[in-house]
Amino acid sequence: MSARRAIAIGVGVWCSSLPLFALRPPLAERIARITGLPADELTLATRSSRAWGSVLQLLVAWQVGAWLRRGDGLPLTRDALRSISPGQHAADIVVGAVVVGAGLGLLTALLTWLSLSRGSEYPAFDRLADRAGTRYARGSMTTWQFANAKLRSDPIYAQTLCEDVLASGGTLVDIGCSQGLMLALLAEARCETAAEASLPRFEHLIGVEVRAAVAQQAREALGNEATILEADATTAPLPACDAVLIFDVLHLLSPEQQWALLKTVAAALRPGGTLLVREANPHGGAGFAIVRTVNRLKRMMGGDRHGRLTFRDVPGWVRLFRDAGFEPVNDPDAHGPLNNVLYRLRLY
């Protein structure tokens, strides 16, 4: 399946390189029908080029076509351009576009295959990740690529679904759900067979995301299978629930906001409910340095140059959780390439 999806992306990139413009989507649909390649991914890739990229690609194709047809590039001077007929120029562009597009398609297909073929130790999770990633083909190429790479490279997803840290229940709330990747996995888990009864299943899935554009990406991927609330969870009330996820969010808040959010979660959780928190580990060496740098860059790109990041070590987080009414169930320890820590918590 990974190979077919990678080939579809490669063919779609090739289609997007052809100087056909409005005819690219119909061409992609026809190729999908003839070859049986996944239509969503193939069509998605035809939308990958942007206006400036198309112009640059056209110029490259023009030069490559001239070199292939006449053994020399085309000087972009008025005399050189006038020395060749319009038909010759068109032929150069078409030949160059076919060749350049094939190269870009092969490279993109290879990179996509390397990303999609990365498996985990859990076959059930790999099936879920495959289906969940497909949901993001409804958006942009960037959204799709990020979703699939994130699902397969971040260990938190497989750990949450397959290592008995999350029990099934009625309602789950994902605070800071971003594109809704975990919600997409949980939505797919509902479709698994009885043989995978160990997978957590929830009747209602709710995501809370403060960024409007990202919340919309989650809605497009999940449809009516989850409710996405565009809200600030530090100030908005949460619905009653059986499980809450807070992954890589608390360190973005001030100490006062951290406390307020945890008290809001404590008020929303039903007796016996579970809170899962994933946080950076200040003693995680290079992994922590990467997390801190990425978050600072994101803050700067968002226009917040002076926003404070509030990191704590494991004892510091445990003290905060206990003060807010939560007791750790697991022995928090570092995991994954970035040495993040997963805390499994229950109310006192």
C-alpha positions as CSV (number, residue, x, y, z in Angstrom):
1,M,0.0,0.0,0.0
2,S,2.8,2.4,0.8
3,A,4.4,1.8,-2.6
4,R,1.1,2.4,-4.4
5,R,0.5,5.7,-2.6
6,A,4.1,6.8,-3.2
7,I,3.8,6.0,-6.9
8,A,0.5,8.0,-7.0
9,I,2.2,11.0,-5.4
10,G,5.1,10.7,-7.9
11,V,2.7,10.5,-10.9
12,G,0.7,13.4,-9.5
13,V,3.9,15.5,-9.2
14,W,4.7,14.6,-12.8
15,C,1.2,15.7,-13.9
16,S,1.6,19.0,-12.0
17,S,4.8,19.7,-14.0
18,L,3.1,19.5,-17.4
19,P,2.1,22.8,-19.0
20,L,-1.5,21.7,-19.0
21,F,-2.7,23.8,-16.0
22,A,-6.5,23.4,-15.8
23,L,-6.3,20.0,-17.5
24,R,-4.1,18.5,-14.7
25,P,-6.9,17.3,-12.3
26,P,-8.9,15.6,-15.1
27,L,-5.7,14.0,-16.4
28,A,-4.9,12.7,-12.9
29,E,-8.4,11.3,-12.4
30,R,-8.1,9.5,-15.8
31,I,-4.7,8.0,-14.9
32,A,-6.1,6.9,-11.5
33,R,-9.0,5.1,-13.2
34,I,-6.7,3.4,-15.8
35,T,-3.9,2.4,-13.3
36,G,-5.9,1.8,-10.2
37,L,-3.6,4.1,-8.2
38,P,-5.2,5.9,-5.2
39,A,-7.1,8.8,-6.7
40,D,-7.0,11.1,-3.6
41,E,-3.2,11.1,-3.4
42,L,-2.7,11.4,-7.2
43,T,-5.1,14.3,-7.4
44,L,-3.6,15.9,-4.3
45,A,-0.1,15.9,-5.9
46,T,-1.4,17.7,-9.0
47,R,-2.3,20.6,-6.7
48,S,1.2,20.8,-5.2
49,S,2.7,23.5,-7.4
50,R,2.3,27.1,-6.6
51,A,2.3,30.1,-9.0
52,W,5.9,31.1,-8.4
53,G,7.0,27.5,-8.5
54,S,5.2,26.9,-11.8
55,V,7.0,29.8,-13.4
56,L,10.4,28.7,-12.2
57,Q,9.6,25.1,-13.2
58,L,8.5,26.3,-16.6
59,L,11.8,28.2,-17.1
60,V,13.8,25.1,-16.1
61,A,11.8,22.9,-18.4
62,W,12.3,25.3,-21.3
63,Q,16.1,25.2,-20.8
64,V,16.2,21.4,-20.4
65,G,14.0,20.9,-23.4
66,A,16.3,23.1,-25.5
67,W,19.4,21.3,-24.3
68,L,17.8,17.8,-25.0
69,R,16.5,18.8,-28.5
70,R,19.5,20.9,-29.8
71,G,22.4,20.1,-27.4
72,D,22.6,23.5,-25.9
73,G,20.7,25.7,-23.5
74,L,18.7,28.7,-24.7
75,P,20.2,32.2,-23.9
76,L,17.4,34.4,-22.6
77,T,18.1,37.3,-24.9
78,R,15.8,38.9,-27.4
79,D,17.8,37.9,-30.4
80,A,18.1,34.2,-29.2
81,L,14.4,34.0,-28.5
82,R,13.5,35.5,-31.9
83,S,15.8,33.1,-33.7
84,I,13.6,30.1,-32.9
85,S,10.0,29.8,-34.0
86,P,7.1,29.7,-31.5
87,G,6.5,26.0,-32.4
88,Q,10.1,25.2,-31.5
89,H,9.8,27.0,-28.2
90,A,6.6,25.1,-27.4
91,A,8.3,21.8,-28.2
92,D,11.2,22.7,-26.0
93,I,8.8,23.4,-23.1
94,V,6.8,20.2,-23.5
95,V,9.9,17.9,-23.8
96,G,11.6,19.7,-20.9
97,A,8.4,19.5,-18.7
98,V,8.1,15.8,-19.3
99,V,11.7,15.1,-18.3
100,V,11.9,17.5,-15.4
101,G,8.5,16.3,-14.1
102,A,9.7,12.7,-14.3
103,G,12.7,13.5,-12.2
104,L,10.7,15.4,-9.6
105,G,8.1,12.7,-9.6
106,L,10.7,10.0,-9.0
107,L,12.4,11.9,-6.2
108,T,9.1,12.7,-4.5
109,A,7.9,9.1,-4.8
110,L,11.1,7.9,-3.2
111,L,10.9,10.3,-0.3
112,T,7.2,9.5,0.2
113,W,7.9,5.8,0.2
114,L,10.6,6.2,2.7
115,S,8.2,8.1,5.0
116,L,5.2,5.8,4.5
117,S,7.1,2.5,4.7
118,R,8.4,3.2,8.2
119,G,6.7,0.7,10.4
120,S,6.3,0.2,14.1
121,E,6.4,-2.9,16.2
122,Y,2.6,-2.9,16.2
123,P,0.9,-4.1,13.0
124,A,-2.5,-2.8,14.2
125,F,-1.1,0.7,14.7
126,D,0.5,0.6,11.2
127,R,-2.9,-0.1,9.7
128,L,-4.5,2.8,11.7
129,A,-1.7,5.2,10.7
130,D,-2.1,4.3,7.1
131,R,-5.8,5.0,7.1
132,A,-5.6,8.0,9.3
133,G,-2.9,9.6,7.1
134,T,-5.2,9.1,4.0
135,R,-7.7,11.5,5.6
136,Y,-5.3,14.4,5.0
137,A,-5.3,13.9,1.3
138,R,-8.4,16.1,1.3
139,G,-6.2,19.1,2.2
140,S,-2.9,20.4,0.8
141,M,0.2,18.4,-0.1
142,T,2.0,20.0,2.8
143,T,-0.7,19.0,5.3
144,W,-0.7,15.4,3.9
145,Q,3.0,15.0,4.0
146,F,3.3,16.4,7.6
147,A,0.5,14.2,8.9
148,N,2.0,11.0,7.5
149,A,5.5,11.8,8.6
150,K,4.3,12.8,12.1
151,L,2.2,9.7,12.6
152,R,5.2,7.4,11.7
153,S,8.0,9.3,13.4
154,D,6.5,10.4,16.7
155,P,6.3,7.4,19.2
156,I,3.6,9.0,21.2
157,Y,0.9,7.8,18.8
158,A,1.8,4.1,18.9
159,Q,2.5,4.3,22.7
160,T,-0.9,5.8,23.4
161,L,-2.9,3.3,21.3
162,C,-0.9,0.1,21.8
163,E,0.8,0.1,25.2
164,D,-2.3,0.0,27.5
165,V,-1.9,3.5,28.8
166,L,-5.4,4.6,27.6
167,A,-8.6,2.7,28.5
168,S,-11.7,2.9,26.4
169,G,-14.5,5.2,27.5
170,G,-17.3,7.5,26.6
171,T,-15.7,10.8,25.7
172,L,-12.1,11.8,25.1
173,V,-10.9,15.4,24.8
174,D,-7.6,16.2,23.1
175,I,-6.4,19.6,24.2
176,G,-4.1,21.3,21.6
177,C,-5.2,18.7,19.1
178,S,-3.5,20.5,16.2
179,Q,-4.5,18.8,12.9
180,G,-6.3,16.1,14.9
181,L,-3.8,13.2,14.2
182,M,-4.6,11.4,17.5
183,L,-8.3,11.9,16.9
184,A,-8.0,10.5,13.4
185,L,-6.2,7.4,14.8
186,L,-8.9,6.9,17.5
187,A,-11.6,7.4,14.8
188,E,-10.0,4.6,12.8
189,A,-9.7,2.4,15.9
190,R,-13.5,2.2,16.0
191,C,-13.3,0.3,12.7
192,E,-10.9,-2.4,13.8
193,T,-12.0,-5.9,14.3
194,A,-12.7,-7.7,17.6
195,A,-9.2,-9.2,17.2
196,E,-7.8,-5.8,18.2
197,A,-10.0,-5.4,21.2
198,S,-7.1,-4.0,23.2
199,L,-7.2,-0.7,21.1
200,P,-8.9,2.1,23.0
201,R,-12.3,3.1,21.7
202,F,-14.4,6.2,22.5
203,E,-18.0,7.0,21.7
204,H,-17.3,10.7,21.4
205,L,-14.1,12.5,20.3
206,I,-13.5,16.2,21.0
207,G,-10.5,18.3,20.0
208,V,-9.7,21.7,21.3
209,E,-7.4,23.9,19.2
210,V,-6.9,27.7,19.5
211,R,-5.5,28.2,16.0
212,A,-8.3,28.7,13.5
213,A,-6.5,27.4,10.4
214,V,-5.2,24.3,12.1
215,A,-8.6,23.6,13.7
216,Q,-10.1,23.7,10.2
217,Q,-7.6,21.1,8.9
218,A,-8.7,18.8,11.7
219,R,-12.4,19.4,10.8
220,E,-11.7,18.5,7.2
221,A,-9.9,15.3,8.1
222,L,-12.5,14.1,10.7
223,G,-15.8,15.3,9.4
224,N,-18.6,14.3,11.8
225,E,-16.5,11.7,13.5
226,A,-15.2,14.3,16.0
227,T,-16.1,17.7,17.3
228,I,-13.3,20.3,16.9
229,L,-13.7,23.3,19.2
230,E,-11.8,26.5,18.3
231,A,-11.1,27.7,21.9
232,D,-8.5,28.5,24.5
233,A,-8.7,25.6,26.9
234,T,-7.1,27.7,29.7
235,T,-10.2,29.9,29.8
236,A,-13.0,27.9,28.2
237,P,-14.8,25.2,30.2
238,L,-14.4,21.6,29.0
239,P,-17.2,19.0,28.6
240,A,-17.5,16.1,31.0
241,C,-15.2,13.4,29.8
242,D,-13.4,10.1,30.6
243,A,-10.0,10.9,29.2
244,V,-8.0,14.0,28.4
245,L,-4.8,14.3,26.3
246,I,-2.4,17.2,26.7
247,F,0.6,16.5,24.4
248,D,3.4,19.1,24.1
249,V,1.1,22.0,25.2
250,L,1.8,22.8,28.9
251,H,5.3,24.2,28.3
252,L,3.8,26.8,26.0
253,L,1.8,28.3,28.9
254,S,2.8,30.5,31.8
255,P,2.8,28.8,35.3
256,E,-0.6,30.5,36.0
257,Q,-2.1,29.1,32.8
258,Q,-0.7,25.7,33.5
259,W,-2.4,25.6,36.9
260,A,-5.7,27.0,35.4
261,L,-5.8,24.4,32.7
262,L,-5.1,21.5,35.0
263,K,-7.8,22.6,37.4
264,T,-10.2,22.9,34.4
265,V,-9.3,19.3,33.4
266,A,-9.8,18.1,37.0
267,A,-13.3,19.6,37.0
268,A,-14.2,17.9,33.7
269,L,-12.9,14.4,34.3
270,R,-15.3,11.8,35.5
271,P,-14.3,9.5,38.4
272,G,-11.8,7.0,37.2
273,G,-10.9,9.1,34.2
274,T,-7.4,9.3,32.8
275,L,-5.2,12.3,32.0
276,L,-2.2,11.8,29.7
277,V,0.4,14.5,29.5
278,R,3.5,14.4,27.2
279,E,6.2,17.0,28.0
280,A,9.7,17.9,27.2
281,N,12.5,16.7,29.5
282,P,15.0,19.5,30.4
283,H,17.5,16.8,31.2
284,G,17.0,15.2,27.8
285,G,20.3,16.6,26.3
286,A,20.2,17.2,22.5
287,G,16.6,16.1,22.3
288,F,15.5,18.8,24.7
289,A,17.6,21.4,22.8
290,I,15.7,20.5,19.6
291,V,12.3,20.8,21.3
292,R,13.2,24.2,22.8
293,T,14.7,25.6,19.6
294,V,11.7,24.5,17.5
295,N,9.2,26.0,19.9
296,R,11.1,29.3,20.1
297,L,11.2,29.5,16.3
298,K,7.5,28.8,16.1
299,R,6.9,31.6,18.6
300,M,9.0,34.0,16.6
301,M,7.3,33.0,13.3
302,G,4.0,33.6,15.0
303,G,5.1,37.2,15.9
304,D,5.6,36.4,19.6
305,R,9.3,37.1,20.1
306,H,9.1,37.4,23.9
307,G,6.7,34.7,24.8
308,R,7.8,32.6,27.7
309,L,8.2,28.8,27.6
310,T,7.7,27.1,30.9
311,F,9.6,23.8,31.1
312,R,9.8,21.7,34.3
313,D,11.8,18.6,35.1
314,V,10.0,15.4,36.1
315,P,9.8,16.1,39.9
316,G,8.6,19.6,39.1
317,W,5.7,18.4,36.9
318,V,4.8,15.7,39.4
319,R,4.5,18.3,42.2
320,L,2.3,20.5,39.9
321,F,0.1,17.5,39.0
322,R,-0.3,16.5,42.6
323,D,-1.1,20.1,43.7
324,A,-3.9,20.2,41.0
325,G,-5.4,16.9,42.3
326,F,-3.7,14.3,40.1
327,E,-1.7,11.2,41.1
328,P,0.8,9.7,38.6
329,V,-0.1,6.1,37.7
330,N,3.1,5.2,35.8
331,D,6.7,5.8,36.5
332,P,7.5,8.7,34.2
333,D,10.6,8.2,32.1
334,A,12.1,9.5,28.9
335,H,11.1,7.9,25.6
336,G,11.7,8.4,21.9
337,P,14.5,10.2,20.1
338,L,13.7,13.6,21.8
339,N,13.6,12.1,25.3
340,N,10.1,13.4,26.0
341,V,8.2,12.1,29.1
342,L,4.7,10.6,29.2
343,Y,2.7,11.1,32.4
344,R,-0.3,9.0,33.1
345,L,-2.5,10.6,35.8
346,R,-5.7,9.9,37.7
347,L,-7.6,12.1,40.1
348,Y,-7.1,11.6,43.8
